[in-house]
Amino acid sequence: MRWRSIANLATAAHRDQSAVSCDVAKLSQWGLVKNEVHGRKKIVMPVATTISINASIAAA
């Protein structure tokens, strides 16, 4: 399973580290990722090998 640090994710997404940390916390609450501490780094690991999101828009 592939893992990345929050700092690495923030760099890759061109976003602030604190914003990515908040996003990861929410994804962790939903059970989509595991957020663990290894030494001084917070490591993020996906729970599943793939995640699929389906959306539809209904006419008003």
N, C-alpha and C positions, 0 to 999 in steps of 0.2 A: 504494500500500500504506500502511496506517495504522501509525503508530508512536507510542509513548508513552515517557516517561521512567520509570525505576523509582520515583522519588518520586511521580510522577503516578499510577502504578498502585497504589502503597501507599495513597495518599489515597483513591482511588476504591474500593478494597477494604476500607478501614478497618483496615489491617494495618500492622505495623511494617515500616519500609523494609528492614531487614536480613533479615526473613523473606521478603519479596517477592524480594529479591536472590537468596536461596538457591533459591527456587522457579524463578526465571528461569534460573539456572545449570543446574538439572536439566532444564528444558524445552529449553535450548540443547543440552545433551548428547544429548537424544533427537532433536534436529533439528527441533523444532517452532517455535522462534523463533531469530532472530539477535539477538545482544547486542553492540552496537557503542558506541564512545565517540565522542561529538561534543562537542568542547570539553571542558567539565568534567562533562557529563552522560552517563550511560549510557542509551542508547536501545534499546528493545526493539521488534523488528519481527517479525510473524508470517511464517513461511516460506510458508504456503498461505493462500488467501483464506478457506477454511473448514476447521475441524477437527471431526471427528466421533468421538465415543467411544461404543462399543457395549459393553454389559455384560449378562451373564446370570447367574442364580443357579441352581445345580443343587441339587436336594434331596439331603440327606445320607443 
